[in-house]
Amino acid sequence: MALLESDGCQAKVDMLLSMTDRLLKAGGMLVPLDIGRDIELCLARGIMSASGRAEMERTKLIRLFPVNE
């Protein structure tokens, strides 16, 4: 698994945000595995930027990840 820094986390968050409408639509697409794994890792390690996390909370994407505390 690649090592992620906060800027790498932001890149993954940006990719995820570009899919917001499709991900949150009922019966919509699933989070791609590689992006999902990296976002979970960023959340678990606490290396996601505050602005990236805030944007995920604002768009409700945070609810797609079980490690969100």
C-alpha positions as CSV (number, residue, x, y, z in Angstrom):
1,M,0.0,0.0,0.0
2,A,1.4,3.4,-0.9
3,L,2.2,5.9,1.8
4,L,-0.1,8.8,1.8
5,E,0.7,12.3,3.0
6,S,-2.0,15.0,3.5
7,D,-1.6,16.3,-0.1
8,G,-2.1,12.8,-1.4
9,C,-5.2,12.5,0.7
10,Q,-6.5,15.8,-0.7
11,A,-6.0,14.4,-4.3
12,K,-8.2,11.4,-3.3
13,V,-10.8,13.7,-1.7
14,D,-10.9,15.8,-4.9
15,M,-11.5,12.6,-7.0
16,L,-14.2,11.6,-4.6
17,L,-15.8,15.0,-4.7
18,S,-15.9,14.9,-8.5
19,M,-18.2,11.9,-8.2
20,T,-20.5,13.2,-5.4
21,D,-23.8,13.3,-7.4
22,R,-23.3,9.7,-8.7
23,L,-22.2,8.4,-5.3
24,L,-25.0,9.8,-3.3
25,K,-27.8,9.1,-5.8
26,A,-30.0,6.2,-4.6
27,G,-28.7,3.1,-6.4
28,G,-25.7,5.1,-7.6
29,M,-22.2,3.9,-8.1
30,L,-20.0,2.5,-5.4
31,V,-16.8,4.3,-4.3
32,P,-13.9,2.8,-6.4
33,L,-11.9,0.5,-4.2
34,D,-8.6,2.2,-4.6
35,I,-10.0,5.6,-3.7
36,G,-12.1,4.2,-0.8
37,R,-9.1,2.4,0.7
38,D,-6.9,5.5,0.6
39,I,-9.6,7.7,2.1
40,E,-10.2,5.2,4.9
41,L,-6.4,5.2,5.5
42,C,-6.3,9.0,5.6
43,L,-9.2,9.1,8.0
44,A,-7.8,6.3,10.3
45,R,-4.4,7.9,10.4
46,G,-5.7,11.4,10.9
47,I,-3.7,12.8,8.0
48,M,-6.6,14.2,6.0
49,S,-6.6,18.0,6.0
50,A,-9.3,19.8,8.0
51,S,-10.6,21.4,4.8
52,G,-10.8,18.0,3.0
53,R,-12.7,16.4,5.9
54,A,-15.0,19.5,6.2
55,E,-15.8,19.2,2.5
56,M,-16.6,15.5,2.8
57,E,-18.9,16.3,5.8
58,R,-20.6,19.2,3.9
59,T,-21.3,16.9,0.9
60,K,-22.3,14.0,3.2
61,L,-19.7,11.8,1.5
62,I,-18.2,11.1,5.0
63,R,-21.1,8.7,5.7
64,L,-19.7,6.3,3.1
65,F,-16.8,5.6,5.3
66,P,-17.0,3.6,8.5
67,V,-13.8,5.1,9.9
68,N,-15.1,8.7,10.3
69,E,-14.4,9.6,14.0
